[in-house]
Amino acid sequence: MDFHTITLMLLAGLLHAGWPSLVKSGADQLTVLAGMGLVASIAVGAAIPFLPAPPVAIWPVMVASIGLHVAYRLALTSAYSRGDLGQAFPLARGAVPLLAAFLAFLVLGQVPTTGQYIGIGFISAGLLILALERLGDGINWPLLAAAAAAGLTVACYSVLDAYGTRLSASWAGFTAWLIVLDNGAFLCLSRLLRGKSLWIGFAAMRYRILASGLLGVVSFSVFLWALSRSPVGAVSALRETSVLFALLIGVWIHRETWSVRRVAGAVLTVVGIVTIAA
């Protein structure tokens, strides 16, 4: 993986740490996610007339990916309703690199290099330590189930999106159409679930929705760009450093304290990044 891809993926990880905190702290996570998607669709939709439409062979892949993206948001909403950000987000993202690498091997035949295997392992171990750091008082099984569903759907759509960007003539065209259709589907579902109160929620949380939407669309676009040119497992591992960035944001901005487990998880994550970059 080249230096520019690693740098941009670390930036995407930083941006990806920002929008979950905005979503979690909102009055209604489902409404914030739907509004975030609407912002992303408007921002990206303006470019669609200038980008090639995905070929016919891509559409089954895109439809399946849309279903997985919608399922991820529902699972993430469920996880956020059952635990705080420090539990839900690491649990939802911690196992993604290993799952994505395994699925990429089964579906795409991508075999990571020895260094990438080691790096993915370090990052996954670090993230899992961070995820399990706050479970000492007892296991919240509903939270674990929701977080596991979120992690599995992320791993699945990462592999599908990687396949789609490679099969499509233009990764940008695939990305733009996926963002618009995916978020359109979730907006329709949110309208059915929330009714007219969805629009009231949009107005009440408009600044939060705007900020999270812009952060989300930039980080996701960089993610798909990286998937179009690099192994899925390594790209997913770098993206999941968003958990580390979220931890740092918590310490620097929210004045959260460090623990031994958090330090160990952070160190393992950084070692994994350096190993992948080597």
C-alpha positions in Angstrom: 0.0 0.0 0.0 1.5 3.4 -1.0 2.1 6.3 1.2 -0.7 8.5 -0.2 -3.3 5.8 0.3 -2.2 5.3 3.9 -2.2 9.0 4.6 -5.7 9.5 3.1 -7.1 6.5 4.9 -5.7 7.8 8.2 -7.5 11.1 7.4 -10.6 9.2 6.6 -10.3 7.4 10.0 -10.1 10.8 11.7 -13.2 12.1 9.9 -14.9 8.8 10.6 -14.4 9.3 14.3 -16.2 12.6 14.2 -19.6 11.8 12.8 -20.5 8.9 15.2 -20.0 11.2 18.2 -22.4 13.7 16.6 -24.9 10.9 15.8 -24.7 9.4 19.3 -25.2 12.7 21.1 -28.2 13.6 19.0 -31.8 13.4 20.4 -32.7 10.6 17.9 -29.9 8.6 16.3 -32.1 7.3 13.5 -33.1 10.9 12.5 -29.5 12.1 12.5 -28.4 9.2 10.4 -31.2 9.8 7.9 -30.4 13.5 7.8 -26.7 12.8 7.4 -27.5 10.6 4.4 -29.7 13.3 2.9 -26.8 15.9 3.1 -24.4 13.4 1.6 -26.8 12.6 -1.3 -27.3 16.3 -2.1 -23.5 16.9 -2.0 -22.7 13.9 -4.2 -25.8 14.0 -6.4 -24.6 17.3 -8.0 -21.7 15.3 -9.6 -23.8 12.4 -11.0 -24.6 14.1 -14.3 -20.9 14.3 -15.0 -20.0 10.7 -14.0 -20.7 7.5 -15.9 -23.6 5.4 -14.7 -22.6 1.9 -13.5 -22.9 -0.8 -16.1 -25.7 -3.4 -16.0 -23.4 -6.0 -14.4 -22.9 -3.7 -11.4 -26.5 -3.2 -10.4 -27.0 -6.6 -8.5 -23.8 -5.8 -6.6 -25.1 -2.3 -5.8 -28.5 -3.4 -4.7 -27.0 -6.0 -2.3 -24.6 -3.3 -1.0 -27.5 -0.9 -0.4 -29.3 -3.5 1.6 -26.1 -4.1 3.7 -25.6 -0.3 4.3 -29.2 0.1 5.4 -28.9 -2.9 7.7 -25.6 -1.4 9.2 -27.4 1.9 10.1 -30.2 0.0 11.8 -27.8 -2.1 13.7 -25.7 0.9 14.7 -28.8 2.8 15.8 -29.7 -0.2 18.0 -26.2 -0.4 19.4 -26.2 3.3 20.3 -29.5 2.9 22.1 -28.1 0.1 24.3 -24.7 1.6 25.2 -22.6 4.7 25.2 -20.2 5.7 22.4 -17.2 4.3 24.2 -18.8 0.8 24.2 -20.9 0.8 21.0 -18.5 2.2 18.5 -15.5 0.1 19.3 -17.6 -3.1 19.5 -19.2 -2.3 16.2 -15.9 -1.7 14.4 -13.3 -3.7 16.3 -13.5 -7.0 14.4 -14.2 -5.5 11.0 -10.6 -5.8 9.6 -10.3 -9.5 10.3 -13.9 -10.2 9.0 -13.2 -8.0 5.9 -9.9 -9.7 5.1 -11.5 -13.2 5.6 -14.4 -12.3 3.3 -12.1 -10.7 0.7 -10.1 -14.0 0.6 -13.2 -16.1 0.2 -15.0 -13.8 -2.4 -12.2 -12.0 -4.2 -9.3 -14.4 -3.7 -7.2 -11.6 -2.2 -4.4 -13.0 -0.1 -2.8 -10.4 2.2 1.0 -10.2 2.4 2.8 -11.4 5.5 3.2 -7.8 6.7 -0.5 -7.0 6.1 -1.5 -10.1 8.0 0.7 -9.0 11.0 -0.6 -5.4 10.8 -4.2 -6.5 10.6 -3.7 -8.7 13.6 -2.1 -6.0 15.7 -4.8 -3.4 14.8 -7.6 -5.9 15.4 -6.1 -6.9 18.8 -5.7 -3.3 19.8 -9.3 -2.4 18.8 -10.7 -5.4 20.5 -8.9 -4.5 23.7 -10.4 -1.0 23.5 -13.8 -2.6 22.8 -13.7 -4.9 25.8 -12.2 -2.3 28.2 -15.5 -1.3 29.6 -17.2 -4.7 29.8 -15.8 -5.6 33.2 -19.1 -4.9 35.0 -21.0 -7.4 33.0 -21.8 -8.3 29.4 -24.6 -6.4 27.8 -25.8 -9.1 25.4 -28.3 -7.0 23.4 -25.5 -4.4 22.8 -23.1 -7.2 21.8 -25.7 -8.6 19.3 -26.4 -5.2 17.8 -22.7 -4.3 17.6 -21.8 -7.7 16.1 -24.5 -7.2 13.4 -23.1 -3.8 12.6 -19.5 -5.2 12.3 -20.6 -8.1 10.1 -22.6 -5.8 7.7 -19.6 -3.4 7.5 -17.3 -6.3 6.6 -19.7 -7.6 4.0 -20.4 -4.3 2.3 -16.6 -3.5 2.3 -16.0 -6.6 0.2 -19.0 -6.0 -2.1 -18.0 -2.3 -2.6 -14.4 -3.4 -3.4 -15.7 -5.7 -6.0 -18.0 -3.1 -7.4 -15.3 -0.4 -7.7 -13.1 -2.9 -9.5 -15.9 -4.1 -11.9 -17.0 -0.6 -12.6 -15.3 1.6 -15.2 -15.2 4.5 -12.7 -14.8 4.2 -9.0 -16.2 7.7 -8.7 -19.3 6.9 -10.6 -19.9 3.8 -8.5 -19.4 5.7 -5.3 -21.7 8.6 -6.3 -24.6 6.3 -7.3 -24.1 4.1 -4.3 -24.2 7.1 -1.9 -27.3 8.6 -3.5 -29.3 5.4 -3.8 -28.2 4.0 -0.4 -29.1 7.1 1.5 -32.3 7.5 -0.5 -33.4 4.0 0.6 -32.6 4.7 4.2 -34.4 8.1 4.1 -37.6 6.3 2.8 -37.3 3.7 5.6 -36.7 6.4 8.2 -39.8 8.3 7.0 -41.9 5.1 7.4 -40.6 4.5 10.9 -40.7 8.1 12.2 -43.5 9.6 10.2 -43.8 13.4 9.9 -41.7 13.9 13.0 -38.7 13.1 10.9 -38.8 16.5 9.2 -39.2 18.2 12.6 -36.1 16.4 13.8 -34.2 17.5 10.7 -35.0 21.1 11.5 -34.2 20.8 15.2 -30.8 19.1 14.6 -29.9 20.8 11.3 -26.3 21.9 12.2 -25.5 18.5 13.7 -26.9 16.8 10.6 -25.0 19.1 8.2 -21.7 18.5 10.0 -22.1 14.7 10.2 -23.2 14.5 6.6 -20.1 16.3 5.3 -17.8 14.3 7.5 -19.4 11.1 6.4 -19.4 11.6 2.7 -15.7 12.7 2.6 -14.5 9.7 4.7 -16.6 7.2 2.7 -15.5 8.5 -0.6 -11.8 8.2 0.4 -12.6 4.7 1.7 -14.1 3.5 -1.7 -11.2 5.2 -3.6 -8.7 3.2 -1.5 -10.8 0.0 -1.9 -10.5 0.4 -5.7 -6.7 0.2 -5.5 -5.6 -1.7 -2.4 -6.4 -5.0 -0.5 -9.7 -4.9 1.4 -8.3 -6.2 4.7 -5.5 -3.6 4.9 -7.8 -0.7 3.9 -10.5 -1.7 6.4 -7.8 -2.0 9.1 -6.7 1.5 8.5 -10.2 2.8 8.4 -10.9 1.2 11.8 -8.3 3.4 13.4 -11.3 5.8 13.7 -11.7 4.0 17.1 -8.3 5.2 18.2 -9.1 8.8 17.0 -12.4 8.6 18.9 -10.4 7.7 22.0 -8.1 10.6 21.5 -11.0 13.0 20.9 -12.5 11.8 24.1 -9.3 12.4 26.1 -8.5 15.8 24.6 -12.0 17.3 24.2 -14.2 15.4 26.7 -11.4 15.1 29.3 -11.8 11.3 29.6 -9.1 9.5 31.5 -6.7 6.9 30.1 -6.6 3.4 31.5 -3.9 0.7 31.1 -6.1 -1.2 28.7 -6.8 1.9 26.6 -3.1 2.7 26.4 -2.3 -0.9 25.4 -5.0 -0.9 22.7 -3.8 2.4 21.3 -0.2 1.1 21.2 -1.1 -2.1 19.4 -3.2 -0.1 16.9 -0.3 2.2 16.1 2.1 -0.8 15.7 -0.4 -2.3 13.3 -0.5 0.9 11.2 3.3 1.1 11.0 3.5 -2.6 10.0 1.0 -2.1 7.2 2.9 1.0 6.0 6.3 -0.7 6.1 
